[in-house]
Amino acid sequence: MTIREQIISDLNELSNQKLLYQILEFIKILKKNVTAKKGNREDVLQFAGILTDEEASAIQNDIGEEFSKIEGDW
């Protein structure tokens, strides 16, 4: 029996309307949370192309220089 089938079977055994309503509300919350996490691809893509090649190269060089060294005792 799959998880879905088990859930449906368990729900079919319930007769308490208050409990069924609580389960329904819980499912709505779960669905809302799942669909809300669609990612931020569109938000990030709005910045595509705003740097010139020179600016992007300078940023990459700075990151490479600043973060390629480990300071202190390791």
C-alpha positions as CSV (number, residue, x, y, z in Angstrom):
1,M,0.0,0.0,0.0
2,T,1.4,3.4,-0.9
3,I,1.6,6.3,1.5
4,R,-1.3,8.0,-0.4
5,E,-3.4,4.9,-0.2
6,Q,-2.7,4.6,3.5
7,I,-3.7,8.2,4.1
8,I,-6.9,7.8,2.2
9,S,-7.7,4.6,4.0
10,D,-7.1,6.3,7.4
11,L,-9.2,9.3,6.4
12,N,-12.0,7.0,5.3
13,E,-12.1,5.4,8.7
14,L,-12.6,8.8,10.5
15,S,-16.1,10.0,11.2
16,N,-15.3,12.9,13.5
17,Q,-16.1,16.0,11.4
18,K,-14.1,18.3,13.7
19,L,-11.0,16.1,13.2
20,L,-11.5,15.9,9.5
21,Y,-11.8,19.7,9.3
22,Q,-8.5,20.1,11.2
23,I,-6.9,17.7,8.8
24,L,-8.2,19.7,5.9
25,E,-6.8,22.9,7.4
26,F,-3.5,21.3,7.9
27,I,-3.4,20.1,4.3
28,K,-4.2,23.6,3.1
29,I,-1.2,25.0,5.2
30,L,1.1,22.3,3.7
31,K,0.0,23.0,0.2
32,K,0.5,26.8,0.7
33,N,4.0,26.2,2.0
34,V,5.0,23.9,-0.8
35,T,3.8,26.2,-3.6
36,A,5.3,29.3,-1.9
37,K,8.8,27.9,-2.3
38,K,9.0,28.2,-6.0
39,G,12.5,29.7,-5.9
40,N,13.8,33.1,-6.9
41,R,14.9,32.5,-10.4
42,E,12.8,35.4,-11.8
43,D,14.1,37.7,-9.0
44,V,17.7,36.9,-9.8
45,L,17.3,37.1,-13.6
46,Q,16.1,40.7,-13.4
47,F,19.7,41.6,-12.7
48,A,21.1,39.7,-15.7
49,G,23.2,41.9,-17.9
50,I,23.5,45.0,-15.7
51,L,27.2,44.7,-15.3
52,T,29.7,45.4,-18.1
53,D,32.2,42.7,-18.9
54,E,34.9,44.9,-17.3
55,E,32.9,45.2,-14.0
56,A,32.2,41.5,-13.9
57,S,35.8,40.7,-14.5
58,A,36.9,43.1,-11.7
59,I,34.5,41.5,-9.3
60,Q,35.7,38.1,-10.1
61,N,39.3,39.1,-9.7
62,D,38.5,40.8,-6.3
63,I,36.7,37.6,-5.1
64,G,39.6,35.4,-6.3
65,E,42.2,37.5,-4.6
66,E,40.3,38.1,-1.3
67,F,38.9,34.6,-0.8
68,S,41.6,32.3,-2.2
69,K,43.8,32.7,0.9
70,I,43.4,31.3,4.3
71,E,44.5,33.7,7.1
72,G,45.5,32.5,10.5
73,D,46.4,29.1,11.8
74,W,44.5,26.1,10.5
